[in-house]
């Protein structure tokens, strides 16, 4: 924003200093400073963008024209372009216009949307003159059929398409295929703003313009105020409507004038409701919103419309201080015809010359003339004791208009302007922009910054008070540390126990991913080993072992071969289960040891004792103990495999059937050959017996055994170790006494450094806040001062050990506060 008071020249740096101080404290970094940054940007911005937003035909452009009392923007119902207009301040001798055209691709899109709305075939090639002429004639036919270009929505859309086609043909050499071309008014050989604005305001030209930038002289635009007119939020081309929403949500937007249609439509449209919601989501706008219910003159002739509008305002707008009822049409043209006379038929031959021309040579009635005549005849706004006006049916509307103005003169124009609400609206906008805008922006900044300042102030107070409570002498520091020793040992023991308990909980509940992966590896190895043993099992070897046990006999029964097989498989599976169990335990204790070493209590234990208090030694011993327990459990588990399953020989089972079939096969001879030939059947028999046993082991029995072993031994060790840590108080005291003096010196020195650093931050904080407060005072915001940290707000640390540097810093804090 231009021309900030001298006290505000360093505002940006001062606010950023406060935010830097906040960011320096890790515990405060989570505080959201986005509102502060947004408010700061608004307060110091050289521009203040005021967006006029609303539906098509709500009268945004006319309202802006009325506000500035200059005919800058094109205004017509149903005008279908997505033109964004920006109006900025310029000195009288530097007024200018910059024009940016739509691309051909965008014009095709516009035309397609209008054709779809008119239920006409889609556009073929707008570069073909015959096709354009055909469309033009169709549009003229629609307008004649509807009784005029303003008589219906369909006629308005047809007129908009005609203007779009006219504009494309007339400006073809300035329109690029894909890119948007931009021209200064000098490139059009316009000598002044009026000529350039006249060109841009012509409907056919306006229809093919993407953006118009006006730089003109008007007091309302001073101090960086920028007025922006946007496409309708109900634009026929979706992306045009999105342009408006995007602009409303853009951080550069500072205020919004919502131009609403309920005065003519009766209710808020879906798009208007969405518009209000979008505004609420932009923290850059806040409450800087004005609501203009335009076309208010239509309620003068319809009591039902008037009642519905009053009910709407009462229900949805609790604060009506920024709600205005306007008629941009009457207000603007009322201000314009004050400069006319009977010589130009009060503007019919000058202001309205374009709209008076009809398609067939007959004189058309401008919309303002119709509204003016209706105002005079039916509005009830004109006091009968001051105005006696007749609207004669035997005269044309234009003739009535000219006669009334000739008879009544300036008073009726003044009354019209007053009833239009434009003067009240202009006065309110002017009052806000010239007197309220800046203080309000700075007030928002102060409100947002206050939360940050309070957080910093509390943090500095708490930190300094905490430092003040620390001993400032070495002996006192040592005494304090030794006093806390027993408590610290107890806490370390408790944290160790809690850690082990949590580790056990994770293992038992299956939440320890690494342990689960190791145990799945054990299960997989058992299954794979069983498959390998069955695949490589040799009946001949088993037969030889059976014969070897009974040397007097030269043959062996099937049952003897099966017995050898049962012993062989059970022992081999025992080996793999023992080995895998040992690996599971080793991995578990390795991970556990690493986690303990990384814990805070482990580091604290080393600080207190100079060692780990025997934790790792206990873990090593416990690892050996748990390993032995699980190896024994694995042996017991696999030893049971020697016994057949309980229902192995039950009648009706597949295993007994398989056994009998195998027996039948091996009984064919008394030599080894029949046994070897039955090897596949014997393997299948062994598989039927061992697979359920192994499955029960790895999925049910052994996991329970492992969990029980870990739970029992680890919990007992952790409980014992907690007690042993607490019992090492004597050793801890002796160790600490060796190091406490050095630690105490370092801690006292560190406290001094912390105190010095905090006091320097307080001095920086006070300096920045004092500068900001001076700026706020210059804006008249005496009730929105930010908190300074004074001498009474903190407890300064003053000790015999303070050096001159610390004292200087302390004095600096006091001086800054003063």
C-alpha positions in Angstrom: 0.0 0.0 0.0 1.4 3.4 -0.9 2.3 6.2 1.5 2.6 4.3 4.8 3.2 6.5 7.8 6.9 6.8 8.7 6.3 4.7 11.8 5.3 1.8 9.6 8.2 1.8 7.1 9.9 -1.1 8.9 6.7 -3.0 9.7 7.6 -6.0 7.5 11.0 -6.5 9.0 9.5 -6.1 12.6 6.7 -8.6 12.0 9.2 -11.1 10.4 11.5 -10.7 13.4 8.6 -11.8 15.7 7.9 -14.8 13.5 11.6 -15.7 13.4 11.7 -15.6 17.2 8.7 -18.0 17.3 10.3 -20.3 14.8 13.5 -20.5 16.9 11.6 -22.2 19.7 10.9 -25.9 18.8 7.9 -26.1 21.1 6.2 -23.1 19.4 6.9 -24.0 15.8 3.5 -25.8 15.4 1.6 -22.5 15.8 0.0 -21.5 12.6 1.4 -18.2 11.4 -0.4 -18.2 8.0 -3.0 -15.6 9.2 -0.2 -13.3 10.4 1.6 -13.6 7.0 -1.7 -13.0 5.1 -2.6 -9.9 7.3 0.9 -8.5 6.9 0.7 -8.9 3.1 -2.6 -7.0 3.1 -1.4 -4.2 5.4 1.8 -3.4 3.4 0.6 -4.3 -0.1 0.7 -1.4 -2.6 -2.7 -2.6 -4.0 -6.1 -3.3 -2.5 -8.1 -5.4 -4.9 -11.8 -5.1 -4.7 -13.5 -7.9 -6.7 -17.1 -7.4 -8.0 -18.6 -10.9 -8.2 -22.1 -12.2 -9.1 -24.2 -13.9 -11.7 -24.6 -12.8 -15.3 -27.2 -10.0 -15.6 -26.8 -9.1 -12.0 -25.5 -5.7 -13.0 -21.9 -5.8 -11.9 -20.5 -3.7 -14.7 -23.2 -1.2 -14.5 -22.7 -0.9 -10.8 -19.0 -0.2 -11.3 -19.8 2.4 -13.9 -22.2 4.0 -11.5 -19.7 3.9 -8.7 -17.1 5.7 -10.8 -19.7 7.8 -12.7 -17.8 6.9 -15.9 -19.0 4.6 -18.7 -16.0 2.2 -18.8 -17.4 -1.3 -18.8 -19.8 -2.9 -21.3 -23.1 -3.9 -19.7 -25.8 -5.9 -21.4 -28.0 -8.7 -20.2 -26.9 -12.1 -21.3 -23.5 -10.9 -22.4 -21.6 -14.2 -22.6 -17.9 -13.4 -22.6 -15.6 -14.3 -19.7 -14.0 -10.8 -19.7 -12.1 -9.8 -16.6 -11.8 -6.0 -16.2 -9.3 -4.3 -14.0 -9.5 -0.6 -13.1 -6.5 1.1 -11.5 -5.6 4.6 -10.7 -3.7 6.9 -13.1 -3.1 10.6 -13.1 -5.4 12.6 -15.5 -2.7 12.9 -18.2 -1.6 9.2 -18.0 -5.0 7.5 -18.5 -4.7 4.4 -20.8 -6.2 1.0 -21.6 -4.6 -2.4 -22.3 -6.6 -4.9 -24.2 -6.1 -8.7 -24.2 -8.0 -10.8 -26.8 -9.5 -14.2 -26.5 -7.8 -16.9 -28.6 -9.7 -18.5 -31.5 -9.9 -21.7 -29.5 -11.6 -19.8 -26.6 -14.0 -18.1 -29.0 -15.0 -21.5 -30.4 -15.7 -22.7 -26.9 -17.8 -19.7 -26.2 -19.8 -20.1 -29.4 -20.3 -23.8 -28.7 -21.8 -23.1 -25.3 -24.2 -20.5 -26.7 -25.2 -22.8 -29.5 -26.0 -25.5 -27.1 -28.1 -23.2 -25.0 -30.0 -22.1 -28.1 -30.4 -25.7 -29.1 -28.7 -25.0 -32.5 -26.3 -27.4 -34.3 -22.7 -27.1 -33.0 -20.3 -24.7 -34.8 -18.5 -26.1 -37.8 -15.8 -23.6 -38.8 -16.1 -20.0 -37.6 -13.6 -19.0 -40.2 -16.1 -19.6 -43.0 -18.0 -16.5 -43.9 -21.0 -18.5 -45.1 -21.3 -20.4 -41.9 -21.1 -17.1 -39.8 -23.8 -15.5 -42.0 -26.0 -18.5 -41.5 -25.6 -18.3 -37.7 -26.1 -14.6 -37.7 -29.4 -14.9 -39.6 -30.6 -17.7 -37.2 -29.8 -15.4 -34.3 -31.7 -12.5 -35.9 -34.7 -14.8 -36.4 -34.7 -15.8 -32.8 -34.6 -12.2 -31.6 -37.5 -11.3 -34.0 -39.4 -14.3 -32.8 -38.9 -13.3 -29.1 -39.9 -9.7 -29.8 -36.5 -8.0 -29.2 -33.1 -8.7 -27.9 -34.0 -8.0 -24.3 -37.4 -9.7 -24.2 -36.3 -13.2 -23.1 -33.3 -15.2 -22.0 -33.2 -16.9 -25.3 -33.1 -13.6 -27.2 -30.3 -12.4 -24.9 -28.3 -15.5 -25.7 -28.9 -15.1 -29.4 -27.8 -11.5 -29.2 -24.6 -12.5 -27.3 -23.8 -15.0 -30.0 -24.3 -12.3 -32.7 -21.9 -10.0 -30.8 -19.3 -12.8 -30.4 -19.4 -13.5 -34.2 -19.3 -9.8 -35.0 -16.3 -9.3 -32.7 -14.5 -12.3 -34.2 -14.9 -11.0 -37.8 -14.1 -7.4 -36.9 -10.9 -8.3 -34.9 -9.8 -11.3 -36.8 -6.3 -10.0 -37.5 -5.8 -9.4 -33.7 -6.8 -12.8 -32.6 -4.3 -15.7 -32.4 -5.3 -19.3 -32.8 -4.2 -20.5 -29.3 -2.4 -17.7 -27.5 -3.9 -14.5 -26.1 -2.7 -11.3 -27.9 -2.3 -8.1 -25.8 -2.3 -4.5 -27.3 -1.9 -1.1 -25.8 -4.4 1.6 -26.8 -1.6 3.4 -28.8 -1.5 0.3 -31.1 -5.1 1.1 -32.0 -4.3 4.8 -32.5 -6.6 5.9 -29.7 -5.5 9.2 -28.3 -7.3 9.1 -25.0 -9.1 6.8 -22.5 -12.6 7.7 -23.8 -11.9 6.5 -27.3 -10.3 3.3 -26.0 -13.0 2.6 -23.6 -15.6 3.3 -26.3 -14.0 0.6 -28.4 -13.8 -1.9 -25.6 -17.3 -1.1 -24.5 -18.8 -1.9 -27.9 -20.6 -5.2 -27.5 -19.0 -7.0 -30.4 -15.5 -6.0 -29.3 -16.1 -6.7 -25.6 -17.3 -10.2 -26.6 -13.9 -11.2 -27.9 -11.8 -9.6 -25.1 -10.4 -11.8 -22.4 -9.1 -9.0 -20.2 -9.4 -5.2 -20.1 -7.0 -3.1 -17.9 -8.1 0.5 -17.4 -5.8 3.1 -15.8 -7.9 6.1 -15.1 -8.3 9.0 -12.8 -10.8 8.8 -10.0 -10.3 9.6 -6.3 -11.8 6.3 -5.3 -8.9 4.5 -7.0 -6.2 6.3 -5.1 -4.2 4.7 -2.4 -3.7 1.5 -4.5 -7.4 0.6 -4.8 -8.1 -1.7 -7.8 -11.6 -2.6 -8.9 -12.0 -5.9 -10.7 -15.0 -7.0 -12.7 -15.3 -10.7 -13.2 -17.3 -13.1 -15.4 -20.6 -14.3 -14.1 -20.5 -17.2 -11.7 -23.2 -18.9 -13.8 -21.3 -18.4 -17.1 -22.2 -20.7 -19.9 -18.6 -21.7 -20.2 -17.6 -23.5 -17.1 -14.0 -22.2 -17.0 -15.2 -18.6 -17.1 -17.2 -19.2 -14.0 -14.2 -20.8 -12.4 -12.1 -17.7 -13.1 -14.4 -15.8 -10.8 -14.2 -18.4 -8.0 -10.4 -18.6 -8.4 -10.1 -14.8 -8.1 -12.3 -14.7 -5.0 -10.0 -17.3 -3.4 -6.8 -15.7 -4.6 -4.6 -14.2 -1.8 -4.3 -10.9 -3.7 -8.1 -10.3 -3.3 -8.7 -8.0 -0.3 -12.4 -7.2 -0.5 -15.4 -8.4 -2.4 -18.6 -6.7 -3.6 -21.2 -9.4 -4.1 -23.8 -8.2 -6.6 -26.9 -10.3 -6.0 -30.0 -10.9 -8.1 -32.8 -11.8 -5.5 -34.3 -8.3 -6.1 -35.3 -9.5 -9.6 -35.2 -13.3 -9.2 -36.8 -13.6 -5.8 -34.3 -16.0 -4.2 -30.6 -16.7 -4.0 -29.4 -19.0 -6.7 -27.3 -22.1 -6.1 -24.3 -20.2 -7.6 -24.8 -17.2 -5.4 -24.9 -19.5 -2.3 -21.6 -21.1 -3.4 -20.2 -17.7 -4.0 -20.8 -16.7 -0.3 -19.2 -20.0 0.8 -16.1 -19.4 -1.3 -15.6 -16.0 0.2 -15.7 -17.4 3.7 -12.8 -19.7 2.9 -10.4 -16.9 1.9 -8.7 -15.6 5.0 -7.5 -12.6 2.9 -11.0 -11.2 2.6 -12.4 -11.8 6.2 -15.3 -9.5 6.8 -14.3 -7.1 4.0 -17.5 -8.0 2.0 -20.2 -5.7 0.7 -23.5 -7.0 -0.5 -25.4 -5.1 -3.2 -28.9 -6.3 -4.1 -29.0 -4.7 -7.5 -32.0 -4.1 -9.7 -33.9 -3.0 -6.7 -36.3 -1.0 -8.9 -38.0 -4.3 -10.0 -39.3 -4.7 -6.4 -41.0 -1.3 -6.7 -43.6 -2.8 -9.0 -43.9 -6.2 -7.4 -44.9 -6.3 -3.7 -44.3 -10.1 -3.5 -40.7 -9.6 -4.8 -40.2 -6.8 -2.3 -41.5 -9.0 0.6 -39.3 -12.0 -0.3 -36.2 -9.8 -0.6 -36.8 -8.3 2.8 -37.4 -11.7 4.3 -34.2 -13.0 2.7 -32.1 -10.1 4.1 -33.6 -10.5 7.5 -33.0 -14.3 7.6 -29.5 -14.5 6.1 -27.8 -11.2 7.0 -27.7 -10.5 10.7 -25.4 -7.6 10.1 -27.0 -5.3 7.5 -24.4 -2.5 7.8 -22.9 -3.6 4.5 -26.0 -4.6 2.7 -27.2 -2.2 0.1 -30.2 -2.0 -2.3 -29.2 -0.5 -5.6 -30.2 0.1 -9.2 -27.0 0.5 -11.1 -28.9 1.2 -14.3 -30.9 4.1 -12.9 -28.1 5.4 -10.8 -25.4 5.4 -13.5 -27.5 6.8 -16.4 -29.1 9.2 -14.0 -25.7 10.7 -13.4 -24.9 10.8 -17.1 -28.1 12.5 -18.3 -27.4 15.3 -15.9 -24.9 16.4 -18.5 -27.4 16.3 -21.4 -30.1 18.6 -22.7 -33.0 18.7 -25.1 -30.6 19.4 -27.9 -29.4 15.7 -27.9 -32.8 14.5 -26.7 -31.4 14.0 -23.2 -28.9 11.4 -24.4 -30.9 9.6 -27.0 -28.6 11.1 -29.7 -25.4 10.8 -27.7 -25.3 8.4 -24.7 -27.9 5.9 -26.1 -27.1 6.4 -29.8 -25.9 2.9 -30.3 -28.8 1.2 -28.5 -31.4 3.4 -30.3 -30.5 2.0 -33.7 -32.8 -0.9 -34.6 -32.2 -3.8 -36.9 -34.9 -2.6 -39.4 -34.2 1.1 -39.2 -36.9 1.7 -36.6 -35.8 3.5 -33.4 -35.4 1.1 -30.4 -36.1 2.0 -26.8 -33.0 1.9 -24.6 -33.5 -0.2 -21.4 -32.9 2.9 -19.3 -35.7 4.8 -21.0 -38.1 2.0 -20.3 -37.0 1.9 -16.7 -37.2 5.7 -16.4 -40.7 5.9 -17.8 -41.8 3.0 -15.5 -40.2 4.8 -12.5 -42.1 8.0 -13.3 -45.5 6.3 -13.8 -45.6 3.3 -11.4 -42.9 3.3 -8.8 -44.6 5.5 -6.3 -41.3 7.0 -5.4 -42.0 10.5 -6.7 -43.9 12.8 -4.2 -47.1 13.9 -5.8 -46.8 17.3 -4.3 -43.6 17.9 -6.1 -44.0 16.0 -9.3 -47.0 15.8 -11.6 -45.9 13.5 -14.4 -47.9 11.7 -17.0 -46.8 8.9 -19.3 -49.0 9.0 -22.4 -50.0 6.0 -24.4 -50.2 7.9 -27.6 -46.5 8.8 -27.4 -43.6 6.4 -28.0 -41.5 5.6 -24.9 -38.7 7.8 -26.3 -41.1 10.7 -26.8 -42.4 10.3 -23.2 -38.9 10.3 -21.9 -37.8 13.4 -23.7 -41.0 15.3 -22.7 -40.8 14.3 -19.0 -37.2 15.5 -18.8 -38.0 18.7 -20.6 -40.9 19.4 -18.2 -39.3 18.2 -14.9 -35.6 19.0 -15.5 -33.0 18.3 -12.9 -35.2 17.6 -9.8 -36.6 14.4 -11.2 -33.1 13.3 -12.1 -31.8 14.0 -8.6 -34.8 12.1 -7.1 -34.1 9.2 -9.5 -30.4 9.0 -8.4 -31.4 9.2 -4.8 -33.9 6.4 -5.1 -31.4 4.2 -7.0 -29.3 3.8 -3.8 -26.1 4.5 -5.8 -25.2 7.6 -3.8 -25.6 5.7 -0.5 -23.5 2.8 -1.9 -20.8 5.1 -3.2 -20.6 7.0 0.0 -20.2 3.8 2.0 -17.5 2.5 -0.3 -15.7 5.8 -0.3 -16.0 6.0 3.5 -14.5 2.5 3.8 -11.7 3.0 1.3 -10.6 6.4 2.6 -11.1 6.1 6.3 -11.7 2.5 7.4 -9.7 0.3 5.1 -6.2 0.9 6.5 -7.1 0.8 10.2 -9.0 -2.4 9.6 -6.1 -4.1 7.8 -3.7 -3.1 10.6 -6.3 -4.2 13.2 -6.5 -7.6 11.6 -2.7 -7.8 11.7 -2.6 -6.8 15.3 -5.2 -9.4 16.3 -3.4 -12.2 14.4 0.0 -11.1 15.8 -1.3 -10.9 19.3 -1.6 -14.7 19.7 2.0 -15.1 18.6 3.2 -12.4 21.0 1.3 -14.0 23.9 2.8 -17.4 23.2 6.4 -15.9 23.0 5.9 -13.9 26.2 4.6 -16.9 28.2 7.5 -19.0 26.8 10.1 -16.4 27.8 8.6 -16.0 31.2 8.5 -19.7 31.9 12.0 -20.3 30.7 13.5 -17.4 32.7 11.6 -18.5 35.8 12.8 -22.1 35.3 16.4 -20.9 35.0 15.9 -18.7 38.1 14.9 -21.8 40.1 18.2 -23.5 39.3 21.1 -23.4 41.9 23.7 -20.9 41.0 26.6 -22.3 43.1 28.6 -25.5 42.5 28.0 -27.0 45.9 24.3 -26.3 45.7 24.1 -27.8 42.2 25.9 -30.9 43.4 23.6 -31.3 46.4 20.6 -30.9 44.1 21.9 -33.6 41.7 22.7 -36.0 44.5 19.3 -35.4 46.0 17.6 -36.4 42.8 19.9 -39.5 42.3 17.7 -42.0 44.1 14.6 -40.8 42.2 16.5 -41.0 38.9 17.7 -44.5 39.5 14.2 -45.6 40.4 12.9 -43.9 37.2 15.5 -45.7 35.1 14.5 -49.1 36.6 10.8 -48.4 36.0 11.5 -47.4 32.4 13.5 -50.5 31.8 10.7 -52.7 33.2 8.1 -50.8 31.1 10.3 -51.3 28.0 10.6 -55.0 28.5 6.9 -55.3 29.3 6.0 -53.5 26.1 8.4 -55.7 24.1 6.8 -58.8 25.5 3.3 -57.5 24.8 4.3 -56.9 21.2 5.7 -60.4 20.9 2.8 -62.2 22.5 0.1 -60.3 20.6 1.9 -60.8 17.3 2.6 -57.1 16.8 6.4 -57.5 16.6 7.0 -57.8 12.9 10.6 -58.9 13.1 9.8 -61.7 15.6 6.9 -62.9 13.5 9.1 -63.0 10.4 11.7 -65.1 12.3 9.0 -67.5 13.6 7.5 -67.8 10.1 11.0 -68.8 9.0 11.0 -71.5 11.6 7.7 -72.8 10.5 8.7 -72.8 6.9 11.9 -74.7 7.6 10.0 -77.4 9.5 7.6 -77.9 6.6 10.4 -77.9 4.0 12.4 -80.4 6.1 9.5 -82.8 6.5 9.0 -82.7 2.7 12.7 -83.3 2.1 12.8 -86.2 4.6 9.7 -87.8 3.0 11.1 -87.3 -0.5 14.5 -88.8 0.3 13.3 -91.5 2.8 14.9 -94.9 1.9 13.0 -98.1 2.8 16.2 -100.1 2.0 18.1 -98.2 4.7 15.3 -98.6 7.2 15.1 -102.3 6.4 18.9 -102.8 6.9 18.7 -101.0 10.3 15.8 -103.2 11.4 17.8 -106.4 10.3 20.9 -105.0 12.1 19.0 -105.0 15.4 18.1 -108.7 15.0 21.0 -110.6 13.5 19.5 -114.0 13.8 16.7 -113.0 11.4 17.1 -112.5 7.7 13.8 -110.7 7.2 11.9 -107.8 8.9 8.1 -107.0 9.2 6.6 -103.8 7.8 6.0 -102.6 11.3 9.7 -102.8 12.0 10.5 -100.6 8.9 7.8 -98.1 10.0 9.4 -98.0 13.5 12.8 -97.2 12.1 11.1 -94.5 9.9 9.3 -93.0 12.9 12.6 -92.7 14.8 14.5 -91.3 11.8 11.9 -88.6 10.9 11.4 -87.6 14.6 15.1 -87.2 15.2 15.8 -85.3 12.0 12.8 -82.9 12.7 14.1 -82.4 16.2 17.5 -81.2 14.9 15.9 -78.6 12.6 13.5 -77.4 15.3 16.3 -77.0 17.9 18.5 -75.1 15.4 15.6 -72.8 14.3 14.6 -72.1 17.9 18.2 -71.1 18.7 18.2 -68.7 15.7 14.8 -67.2 16.7 16.1 -66.5 20.3 19.5 -65.1 19.0 17.7 -62.7 16.7 15.3 -61.6 19.4 17.9 -60.8 22.0 20.1 -59.0 19.4 17.2 -56.7 18.5 16.3 -56.3 22.1 19.8 -55.3 23.1 20.0 -52.8 20.2 16.8 -51.1 21.3 17.8 -51.0 24.9 21.1 -49.3 23.9 19.2 -46.6 22.0 16.8 -45.8 24.8 17.1 -42.7 26.9 17.1 -44.6 30.2 20.1 -46.6 29.0 22.0 -43.4 28.3 20.9 -42.0 31.7 22.1 -45.1 33.4 25.6 -44.7 31.9 25.5 -41.0 33.1 24.7 -42.1 36.6 26.8 -45.2 37.0 29.4 -45.1 34.2 28.1 -48.5 33.0 24.8 -50.2 32.1 24.2 -51.6 35.6 24.6 -55.2 34.4 21.7 -55.1 31.9 23.6 -56.5 28.9 25.2 -59.2 31.1 21.8 -60.2 32.3 20.5 -60.3 28.8 23.3 -62.6 27.7 22.7 -64.9 30.6 19.0 -64.8 29.9 19.5 -65.6 26.2 21.4 -68.7 27.1 18.8 -69.7 29.6 15.9 -69.2 27.1 17.8 -71.0 24.4 18.3 -74.0 26.6 14.7 -74.0 27.6 13.4 -73.9 24.0 16.0 -76.5 22.9 14.7 -78.9 25.6 11.1 -78.0 24.6 11.9 -78.7 21.0 13.4 -82.1 21.9 10.3 -83.0 24.0 8.0 -81.9 21.2 9.7 -84.0 18.5 10.3 -87.0 20.8 6.5 -87.4 20.8 6.6 -87.9 17.0 7.8 -91.4 17.5 4.4 -92.4 18.7 1.7 -93.0 16.1 -1.2 -90.6 16.1 -4.0 -91.6 18.4 -6.4 -92.4 15.5 -3.8 -93.8 13.1 -5.3 -97.3 13.2 -9.0 -96.4 13.6 -11.4 -98.2 11.4 -12.7 -96.2 8.5 -9.7 -93.8 8.3 -7.6 -93.4 5.2 -4.5 -94.2 7.2 -5.6 -97.6 8.2 -6.7 -98.3 4.6 -3.3 -97.1 3.4 -1.6 -99.3 6.0 -3.5 -102.4 4.9 -2.8 -101.7 1.2 0.9 -101.3 2.0 0.9 -104.5 4.1 -0.8 -106.4 1.3 2.0 -105.2 -1.1 4.9 -106.1 1.2 3.5 -109.5 2.0 4.1 -110.7 -1.5 7.6 -112.0 -0.6 10.0 -112.2 2.4 12.9 -110.3 0.9 13.8 -106.6 0.9 12.5 -106.3 -2.7 8.8 -106.2 -1.8 9.5 -103.6 0.8 11.4 -101.4 -1.7 8.6 -101.8 -4.2 6.2 -100.5 -1.6 8.4 -97.4 -0.8 5.9 -94.8 -2.3 3.1 -96.3 -0.3 5.2 -96.3 2.9 6.1 -92.7 2.3 2.5 -91.8 1.8 1.7 -93.6 5.1 4.4 -91.7 6.9 3.2 -88.4 5.4 -0.3 -89.1 6.7 1.1 -89.5 10.2 3.7 -86.7 10.3 2.0 -83.8 8.6 -0.7 -83.3 11.3 1.9 -83.6 14.0 4.2 -80.9 12.5 1.3 -78.6 11.7 0.1 -78.9 15.3 3.6 -78.1 16.5 4.4 -75.0 14.4 0.9 -73.5 14.6 -0.3 -74.2 18.1 2.0 -76.1 20.6 5.4 -74.6 20.0 4.3 -70.9 19.7 2.6 -71.2 23.0 5.8 -72.8 24.5 8.0 -70.0 23.1 5.6 -67.2 24.4 5.4 -68.8 27.8 9.2 -69.2 28.0 9.9 -65.6 27.0 7.1 -64.2 29.1 8.3 -66.0 32.3 12.0 -65.4 32.0 12.1 -61.9 30.5 9.5 -60.6 33.0 11.4 -62.1 35.9 14.7 -60.7 34.7 13.3 -57.2 34.2 11.7 -57.1 37.6 14.9 -58.3 39.3 17.0 -55.8 37.3 14.8 -52.9 38.3 15.5 -53.7 41.9 19.2 -54.2 41.3 19.5 -50.8 39.6 17.9 -49.1 42.6 20.3 -50.9 44.9 23.3 -49.4 43.1 22.8 -46.0 44.8 26.1 -46.2 46.6 28.1 -46.9 43.4 26.1 -44.1 41.6 26.8 -41.6 44.3 30.5 -42.3 44.3 30.6 -42.1 40.5 28.6 -38.9 40.3 30.7 -37.2 43.0 33.7 -37.7 40.7 32.0 -35.9 37.8 29.4 -33.7 39.4 31.7 -30.7 40.0 32.6 -30.5 36.4 29.0 -31.1 35.4 27.8 -28.5 37.8 30.2 -25.9 36.5 29.1 -26.7 32.9 25.4 -26.6 33.9 25.7 -23.2 35.6 27.7 -21.9 32.7 25.0 -23.3 30.3 22.3 -21.7 32.4 24.1 -18.4 32.1 24.3 -18.8 28.3 20.6 -19.8 28.1 19.7 -16.8 30.3 21.7 -14.5 28.1 20.2 -15.9 24.9 16.7 -15.6 26.2 17.2 -12.1 27.4 18.7 -11.1 24.1 15.6 -12.6 22.4 13.4 -10.6 24.8 15.3 -7.5 23.9 14.8 -8.3 20.2 11.1 -9.0 20.8 10.6 -5.8 22.7 12.3 -3.8 20.0 10.1 -5.3 17.2 6.9 -5.0 19.2 7.7 -1.4 20.2 8.1 -0.6 16.5 4.9 -2.3 15.5 3.0 -0.6 18.3 4.2 2.8 17.1 2.9 1.9 13.7 -0.5 0.8 15.2 -0.7 4.1 17.1 0.0 6.0 13.9 -3.0 4.2 12.4 -5.1 5.3 15.4 -5.2 1.8 16.9 -4.4 2.6 20.5 -6.6 -0.2 21.8 -4.7 -2.9 19.8 -1.2 -2.6 21.3 0.9 -5.8 21.4 2.3 -7.0 24.8 5.8 -5.8 25.7 7.8 -7.9 28.1 8.6 -5.6 31.0 10.8 -5.9 34.1 7.9 -7.0 36.2 7.0 -9.7 33.8 10.1 -11.8 34.3 12.3 -12.9 37.1 15.8 -11.9 36.2 18.6 -14.2 37.3 21.0 -12.1 39.4 23.8 -14.1 41.1 27.4 -13.5 42.3 28.5 -15.5 39.2 27.0 -13.2 36.7 29.6 -11.4 34.5 29.4 -8.0 33.0 28.1 -9.3 29.7 25.0 -10.9 31.4 24.4 -7.7 33.4 24.6 -5.7 30.2 22.0 -7.9 28.6 19.7 -7.6 31.6 20.1 -3.8 31.6 19.3 -3.9 27.9 16.0 -5.7 28.6 15.0 -3.1 31.2 16.0 -0.3 28.9 14.0 -1.7 26.0 11.0 -2.0 28.2 11.3 1.5 29.5 
